[in-house]
Amino acid sequence: QLRLSGTELALSLQELVVGNIRLYASKIRHCNVSIRTRGIAD
């Protein structure tokens, strides 16, 4: 009973993609903050 319907599969893929985008965005934000604080320190 592992077979998913098309809509279920699409929704789970969408959740996965959205989760990855959120994770990626938070990483970018963290990098930008650390670069900015390092620039101020110099």
Buried (B, 14 or more C-beta within 10 A) or exposed (E): EEEEEEEEEEEEEEEEEEEEEEEEEEEEEEEEEEEEEEEEEE
